[in-house]
Structure formats: C-alpha cells, structure tokens
C-alpha cells in the first residue's frame, strides 16, 4: 500500500507561531484506510483537516499528501491536488443559486467535463444519496440532512483518492447520518479511497475496519 498522508514532526499554528494548536506529531495513513479523528472541542481536529487540503500550511515539520510536500507546494500543484480530494464540510458550502444537480457536479464543471458526463454522474450520485427526485430543486428547499447528502455526493463526484470530512453528521437526523456513513464506507471499501473523518462521536454500527486517532493537548495518539 502507498502512503497517502504522512506527518513528520508536524506542528500547526496560528498567528505566526504564537498560537500552537498541533505540536510535533507523527503518523502515516495508507491508501484505502478509513480513519476517525476525535478529541475535545478546540483540540485542533479541524485545523489538522484543513492542513490536509492546504488551507493552512505547516508551521514546522512536514506534511505530505499524495506525495506532495504541503510546506512548499506550488499554487498550481495545490489546485490539481484539490481536484482529486473530496471535502465534506459541516456547514455544507452549497451554492444556493444553483440546482441540486449542478451543485453535485461542481468539481466536474471546474475541470471542464462535458455536460453528458456531468448528467450521468449527477444521476448516479443522486441515486446513491437517495435524492434523485430533488435534482432540480435548490439547496434552501432541502432539509439540513438532505443538503449534507448533496455535499457528500459532490465530494464523490470525481472519484477522489482522498475524502476529508469535518463532522459530516454533526447536525443530521438518524436517517441522513446512516446514508452518509454508508456512502463513506462504500467509497473506502469499493473505490479504495482513503477517508479521514473528524467527528465527536464514532458511529456505534460501522461495517468496515477503521483506525482511530485522538487529538489531546496538541498531540495525537492512536487507539488500538
């Protein structure tokens, strides 16, 4: 298996190093692994996730994502990397003026896929998230759970090698939570995607093997 994420003495900080959030951590995540990251509120879970898609750069040490050094990555390389990463946000980040179908295929629009490809992929993914009948509706016409399922479909639209999810079921009802977990399990198990999920609570029923990292006091340790 190839290493997808590798942190070596990684430190993450804000305010030019005055506020250290993650301090000197080491870990490796391989292709096709499912990883939960838990920890107290404010422990740095979301900060660590942001570093994985280049929203913040390492303050010290190194972080490699897909073989690229996130400390020295060039803008063009970062854009290319992000095209192959699916990100699921807790607050959905949908475009309210766009239809559900168009939101789902946003990554395909950005990279210039044909309308035919967009249509086929949208139909497949909306079926997966059980929202086929909502294709022509708009995000604000959907419940929070439905909006998050659109967000998950969008994250999967380009068959990414890495999926990053920040509290993907934090505000969802039981049905929508179940749909989201099933989709993420399948992406890992059937597409061999690496999935990293920040969450306050690991689901009680989970059907594939996973790893569990806990962030506390700036450090990270794995629960075995």
C-alpha atoms as one frame of an Amber mdcrd trajectory, in Angstrom:
protein
   0.000   0.000   0.000   1.138   3.528  -0.784   1.200   6.203   1.875  -1.411
   8.890   1.153  -0.852  11.093   4.217   2.399  11.346   6.126   3.118  13.735
   9.017   6.653  14.006  10.361   7.186  16.185  13.450   4.259  18.262  12.199
   3.392  21.465  14.047   0.384  23.606  13.111  -0.038  27.106  14.470  -1.827
  30.405  14.026  -0.632  34.000  14.427   2.793  33.253  13.028   3.538  30.566
  15.574   2.217  32.367  18.662  -0.728  30.010  18.961   0.389  26.381  18.540
  -2.539  24.015  18.008  -0.863  20.767  16.906   2.611  20.126  18.268   5.229
  17.796  16.774   3.011  14.899  15.709   3.843  11.859  13.576   1.530   9.489
  11.733   1.019   7.776   8.378  -2.247   6.895   6.634  -2.214   4.404   3.770
  -4.275   4.128   0.588  -7.743   2.710   1.250  -7.745   3.230   5.026 -10.646
   4.720   6.969  -9.573   6.971   9.843 -11.629   8.661  12.546 -10.118  11.648
  14.364 -11.731  12.551  17.692 -10.809  14.839  20.561 -12.167  17.593  22.801
 -13.666  20.730  21.292 -10.883  23.112  20.318  -8.220  20.387  20.320  -7.210
  21.032  16.705  -9.156  18.357  14.808 -10.461  20.744  12.157  -7.095  22.518
  11.957  -5.411  19.219  11.142  -8.026  18.508   8.468  -7.529  21.987   6.941
  -3.805  21.325   6.636  -4.606  18.215   4.590  -6.234  20.236   1.809  -3.833
  23.138   2.056  -5.979  25.763   3.753  -3.196  26.243   6.290   0.481  25.374
   5.875   2.636  23.523   8.399   4.416  25.818  10.853   7.156  23.242  11.401
   7.911  19.678  10.360   6.466  18.162   7.208   3.113  17.000   5.897   2.903
  15.053   2.645  -0.430  14.497   0.904  -0.391  12.252  -2.150   3.402  12.583
  -2.211   3.331  16.409  -2.247   5.034  18.467   0.453   2.372  20.831   1.810
   5.007  23.238   3.126   6.419  24.024  -0.302   3.548  23.089  -2.628   3.069
  25.493  -5.543  -0.315  27.048  -6.289  -0.827  25.022  -9.473   0.054  21.785
  -7.690  -2.348  22.609  -4.862  -5.193  23.274  -7.292  -4.508  19.960  -9.027
  -4.360  18.127  -5.693  -7.659  19.614  -4.559  -9.306  18.404  -7.758  -8.570
  14.857  -6.584  -9.691  15.355  -2.980 -13.322  15.294  -1.876 -14.082  17.583
   1.067 -17.280  17.386   3.122 -17.962  20.421   5.306 -20.192  20.544   8.372
 -21.920  23.660   7.005 -22.417  22.080   3.539 -20.992  25.033   1.494 -23.532
  24.575  -1.297 -24.269  27.302  -3.862 -27.837  28.337  -3.082 -28.438  29.837
  -6.541 -27.580  26.528  -8.237 -29.784  23.468  -8.533 -29.001  20.356  -6.524
 -27.815  18.620  -9.698 -25.437  21.449 -10.581 -24.052  21.555  -7.024 -23.254
  17.845  -7.213 -21.207  18.212 -10.396 -19.380  21.414  -9.401 -15.974  19.620
  -9.378 -16.698  18.324 -12.894 -17.674  21.806 -14.096 -14.425  23.249 -12.730
 -12.333  20.685 -14.586 -14.234  21.007 -17.870 -16.099  17.705 -18.153 -18.798
  17.559 -20.820 -22.470  18.123 -19.985 -23.157  14.472 -20.856 -20.618  13.242
 -18.305 -21.975  15.686 -15.727 -25.531  14.445 -16.272 -24.626  10.759 -15.961
 -22.561  11.308 -12.813 -25.234  13.513 -11.203 -27.931  10.899 -11.810 -25.768
   8.121 -10.365 -24.738  10.069  -7.268 -28.178  11.495  -6.501 -29.495   7.935
  -6.663 -26.793   6.861  -4.198 -27.755   9.598  -1.725 -31.467   8.901  -2.324
 -32.232  12.358  -3.664 -32.992  11.653  -7.339 -36.310  13.492  -7.182 -34.579
  16.650  -5.870 -32.250  17.187  -8.861 -33.966  20.396  -9.988 -34.616  21.817
  -6.530 -32.359  24.331  -4.787 -30.412  23.832  -1.536 -32.657  26.087   0.550
 -35.637  23.914  -0.391 -33.950  20.932   1.314 -33.565  19.973   4.951 -30.129
  20.103   6.585 -29.765  16.356   6.256 -30.643  16.471   2.578 -28.204  19.333
   1.982 -25.405  17.346   3.616 -26.180  14.366   1.416 -25.806  16.681  -1.604
 -22.445  17.744  -0.135 -21.358  14.111   0.120 -22.442  13.420  -3.469 -20.404
  16.445  -4.624 -17.341  15.199  -2.729 -17.606  11.837  -4.501 -18.267  13.232
  -7.985 -14.691  12.858  -9.271 -13.946   9.521  -7.576 -11.302  11.169  -5.338
  -8.335   9.244  -3.939  -8.814  11.065  -0.605 -12.003  12.153   1.170 -11.822
  14.576   4.097 -14.944  15.090   6.216 -15.386  17.606   9.040 -18.193  16.493
  11.397 -20.216  15.200   8.418 -23.144  14.010  10.558 -22.905  16.525  13.404
 -26.311  18.126  12.808 -28.106  15.327  10.983 -31.072  13.115  11.784 -30.552
   9.383  12.155 -31.625   8.522   8.590 -29.346  11.062   6.910 -26.474  10.090
   9.222 -26.899   6.462   8.182 -26.868   7.382   4.483 -23.692   9.449   4.922
 -21.837   6.703   6.814 -22.895   4.091   4.240 -21.592   6.277   1.401 -18.258
   6.873   3.111 -17.876   3.183   3.944 -18.568   2.271   0.309 -16.139   4.882
  -1.014 -13.416   3.352   1.120 -14.335  -0.286   0.623 -15.302  -0.289  -3.075
 -13.340   2.642  -4.555 -10.254   2.178  -2.331 -10.421   5.853  -1.356  -8.675
   6.971   1.805 -11.254   8.519   4.142 -10.412  10.804   7.079 -13.316  11.897
   9.272 -13.222  14.415  12.118 -16.101  13.638  14.454 -17.153  13.994  18.053
 -18.684  10.523  18.006 -17.793   7.363  16.085 -20.964   5.565  14.921 -21.897
   2.540  17.020 -22.526   0.439  13.902 -19.698   0.560  11.358 -19.143  -2.234
   8.899 -15.523  -1.924   7.769 -12.185  -1.830   9.643 -11.019   1.619  10.738
  -8.286   3.398  12.662  -8.947   5.875  15.466  -6.713   8.851  16.293  -7.335
  11.046  19.348  -6.003  14.608  19.498  -5.357  15.930  23.002  -3.147  18.720
  24.325  -1.583  19.287  20.903  -0.562  15.654  20.464  -2.073  12.705  18.656
  -2.220   9.058  19.642  -3.832   6.051  18.028  -6.321   3.862  19.857  -5.704
   0.189  19.175
